[in-house]
Amino acid sequence: MIKFYGYKRCSTSKKARKWFDDHDLAYDYQDLVEQPPTKDELKRWISAHQDRGLRYFFNTSGMHYREQNIKEKIPTMTIDEASDLLSQDGKLIKRPLVVDGDKLTCGFKPDIYEEVWQKK
C-alpha cells in the first residue's frame, strides 16, 4: 500500500493527492506535521536512496529549514542526524513524501509521478 505523507495546508500536497485520485491509485494518507515518520523509517529510506543526497528529503524552501540554517549543516550531516532532525519536525520534510516498498518520491512533479507511481 502506498503511504502518502502530506500536509493539508500545502498546495503541493494537494496537487499530488489530486494526481493520485485522478489516476485511481489507492494510498494511505498521513499528516507529516501532526505525525511525522519515525527516525527508523526515515533512516531506512534515506539509506536506500543515498544517491539522491540528504538535501532531497528536506523542504529547502521552508521557514524551519532557513531558521535552523540547515543548508550549511547538510554537507557534514550523517544519515542518522538527518533522520533524527526530520522525525522531530515534519515541516522540515519535503512534501509530499510518498513511499511504497522500494519506491520513494519527495515533492511533486507530474512526469516523475508518471514514471514512478503510474500503474503499469
DRENNU-795593 format. One line per 2 residues: number of its first residue (from 1); their letters; for each residue x, y, z of N, C-alpha, C. Coordinates in pm, whole numbers, plus 50000, padded with zeros to 5 digits. Atoms other than C-alpha are relative to their C-alpha. Example, Ala and Ser with C-alpha at 12.3 -4.5 7.8 and 13.67 -1.06 7.14 Angstrom:
2
1	AS	50089 49881 50000 51230 49550 50780 50090 50120 50000 ~ 49918 49881 49994 51367 49894 50714 49923 50109 50073
//
This chain:
120
1	MI	50085 49881 50000 50000 50000 50000 50089 50124 50000 ~ 49927 49874 50010 50129 50344 49907 49971 50084 50125
3	KF	50013 49911 49884 50193 50566 50209 50031 50142 49953 ~ 49989 49862 50047 50140 50936 50136 50009 50090 50122
5	YG	49980 49904 49891 50286 51182 50388 49988 50140 49943 ~ 50023 49866 50051 50147 51526 50320 49965 50095 50112
7	YK	50040 49896 49906 50037 51845 50486 49878 50067 49941 ~ 50128 49953 50056 49678 51958 50448 50000 50146 49957
9	RC	49995 49859 50040 49773 52326 50417 50100 50027 49887 ~ 49898 49988 50104 50035 52260 50148 49939 49980 49861
11	ST	50058 50009 50135 49930 52330 49788 50065 49888 49918 ~ 49932 50106 50073 50190 52086 49654 49944 49863 50042
13	SK	50060 50125 49952 50049 51807 49872 49861 49982 49940 ~ 50135 50007 50057 49700 51890 49746 50006 49960 49853
15	KA	49985 50034 50142 49814 51872 49382 50038 49853 49983 ~ 49955 50140 50008 49987 51539 49443 49886 49904 50035
17	RK	50114 50085 49963 49680 51391 49616 49899 49995 49885 ~ 50092 49996 50115 49466 51505 49323 50052 49911 49889
19	WF	49941 50085 50103 49709 51333 49085 49972 49854 50033 ~ 50026 50139 49960 49677 51006 49281 49852 49966 49982
21	DD	50145 50023 50014 49297 51039 49292 49960 49991 49853 ~ 50031 50000 50144 49278 51119 48919 50048 49873 49930
23	HD	49944 50121 50059 49487 50809 48844 49951 49873 50071 ~ 50060 50113 49929 49277 50586 49072 50102 49914 50075
25	LA	49900 50071 49921 49573 50496 49290 49964 50013 50148 ~ 50034 50000 49857 49489 50395 49647 50125 50032 50081
27	YD	49889 49964 49912 49706 50537 49924 49947 50023 50141 ~ 50030 49974 49860 49713 50574 50299 50062 50136 50033
29	YQ	49953 49863 49975 49737 50944 50394 50038 50018 50147 ~ 49958 49964 49865 49927 51066 50699 50053 50143 49998
31	DL	49953 49862 49990 49979 51429 50800 50140 49999 50061 ~ 49863 50009 49952 50355 51462 50832 50036 50107 50102
33	VE	49974 49902 49896 50332 51768 51055 49945 49949 50134 ~ 50060 50054 49878 50096 51608 51307 50067 49871 50043
35	QP	49940 50129 49970 50262 51267 51285 50108 49967 49897 ~ 49892 50026 50097 50598 51264 51103 50043 49853 50003
37	PT	49946 50136 50000 50758 50936 51000 50101 49985 50115 ~ 49906 50025 49891 50976 50774 51265 50145 50017 49952
39	KD	49857 49988 50032 51352 50816 51279 50046 49875 49925 ~ 49958 50125 50065 51395 50448 51185 49950 49992 49856
41	EL	50053 50001 50137 51168 50481 50880 50082 50093 49911 ~ 49923 49902 50078 51349 50793 50762 50142 49951 49974
43	KR	49863 50051 50015 51688 50635 50822 50005 49892 49892 ~ 50006 50107 50099 51587 50331 50615 49982 50058 49858
45	WI	50026 49941 50132 51451 50545 50328 50118 50081 49949 ~ 49884 49919 50043 51744 50786 50322 50116 49910 49961
47	SA	49892 50095 50032 51990 50496 50330 49977 49932 49867 ~ 50032 50070 50125 51811 50320 50045 50009 50092 49878
49	HQ	50000 49903 50111 51809 50639 49835 50112 50104 50018 ~ 49886 49911 49978 52151 50784 49923 50045 50072 49874
51	DR	49958 49940 50126 52213 50854 49556 49933 50136 49976 ~ 50070 49873 50016 51965 51144 49584 50056 50109 50091
53	GL	49942 49905 49907 52155 51309 49867 49902 50039 50111 ~ 50084 49961 49886 52026 51432 50203 49907 50116 49966
55	RY	50078 49880 50034 51905 51761 50055 49865 49965 49938 ~ 50123 50044 50067 51642 51571 49854 49883 49986 50098
57	FF	50104 50028 49900 51449 51492 50175 49956 50124 50078 ~ 50031 49879 49924 51447 51846 50315 49917 50101 49921
59	NT	50081 49891 50056 51192 52121 50250 50089 50125 50001 ~ 49899 49893 50004 51462 52367 50144 49941 50140 49988
61	SG	50061 49867 50008 51215 52649 50090 49919 50033 50125 ~ 50078 49979 49878 51060 52613 50434 50067 50093 50100
63	MH	49953 49907 49898 51090 52860 50717 50087 49930 50105 ~ 49923 50073 49898 51213 52597 50966 50139 49965 49948
65	YR	49872 50033 50064 51489 52495 50723 50093 50122 50004 ~ 49919 49877 50002 51609 52855 50691 50036 50045 50141
67	EQ	49975 49956 49862 51574 52938 51061 50112 49920 50066 ~ 49899 50086 49939 51794 52643 51156 50129 49993 49919
69	NI	49881 49994 50085 52046 52718 50880 50048 49860 49958 ~ 49969 50139 50033 52031 52356 50770 50083 49989 49872
71	KE	49922 50001 50124 52178 52439 50428 50149 49986 50030 ~ 49859 50004 49963 52513 52490 50598 50039 49869 50069
73	KI	49973 50122 49922 52481 52169 50804 49996 49873 49915 ~ 50019 50121 50081 52381 51922 50529 50131 49938 49950
75	PT	49879 50064 50052 52731 51874 50381 50073 49909 50100 ~ 49930 50081 49900 52861 51729 50711 49904 49914 50083
77	MT	50102 50072 49925 52536 51577 50838 50002 49851 49966 ~ 50010 50144 50023 52511 51200 50882 49854 49963 49973
79	ID	50136 50049 50023 52208 50994 50780 49925 49992 50133 ~ 50062 50010 49867 52140 50934 51150 49956 50138 50049
81	EA	50035 49864 49957 52147 51308 51226 49883 50056 49919 ~ 50108 49951 50086 51924 51390 50929 49868 49932 50037
83	SD	50121 50076 49964 51675 51117 51024 49942 50050 50132 ~ 50043 49950 49870 51662 51243 51380 49933 50136 49986
85	LL	50053 49865 50020 51604 51603 51273 49865 49997 49928 ~ 50124 50008 50079 51337 51517 51014 49886 49937 50080
87	SQ	50105 50068 49922 51149 51286 51254 49944 50089 50111 ~ 50043 49910 49893 51126 51565 51512 49920 50120 49950
89	DG	50069 49883 50055 50988 51832 51277 49956 49970 49857 ~ 50054 50036 50131 50764 51727 50989 50006 50113 49898
91	KL	49993 49889 50096 50783 52076 50838 50136 50007 49931 ~ 49869 50005 50066 51147 52005 50754 50000 49902 49882
93	IK	50004 50102 50104 51044 51716 50527 49940 50058 49871 ~ 50053 49956 50129 50999 51792 50158 49872 49922 49973
95	RP	50129 50064 50015 50638 51723 50083 49943 50013 49860 ~ 50029 50119 49923 50471 51518 49989 50112 49897 49988
97	LV	49910 50116 49998 50681 51218 50080 49911 49880 49975 ~ 50082 50115 50036 50536 50910 49911 50089 49877 49992
99	VD	49917 50120 49988 50664 50560 49982 49914 49875 49976 ~ 50062 50131 50016 50576 50209 49872 50113 49900 49972
101	GD	49891 50096 50016 50834 49936 49928 50129 50072 49965 ~ 49873 49941 50044 51145 50034 49732 49981 50135 49931
103	KL	50027 49875 50072 50975 50330 49560 49981 50115 50099 ~ 50011 49883 49914 51000 50678 49711 50014 50126 49915
105	TC	49985 49868 50061 50943 51034 49593 49976 50107 50106 ~ 50022 49881 49918 50967 51370 49766 49964 50113 49904
107	GF	50045 49892 50087 50786 51669 49622 49903 49946 49896 ~ 50094 50041 50104 50550 51662 49325 50042 50055 49865
109	KP	49974 49968 50140 50649 51657 48961 49922 49896 49920 ~ 50085 50095 50073 50387 51503 48730 50078 49898 49916
111	DI	49925 50095 50082 50648 51348 48498 50066 49891 50085 ~ 49940 50098 49909 50823 51178 48791 49891 49906 50052
113	YE	50111 50082 49951 50488 51058 48928 49955 49901 49893 ~ 50037 50090 50110 50401 50913 48585 50098 49883 49996
115	EV	49895 50101 50009 50731 50725 48585 49998 49904 50119 ~ 49986 50081 49878 50728 50603 48948 49868 49937 50045
117	WQ	50125 50044 49937 50363 50572 49052 49891 49952 49904 ~ 50102 50042 50095 50165 50511 48733 49990 49848 49995
119	KK	50020 50145 50013 50014 50162 48717 50052 49954 49865 ~ 49947 50052 50125 50183 49951 48456 49937 49867 49969
//
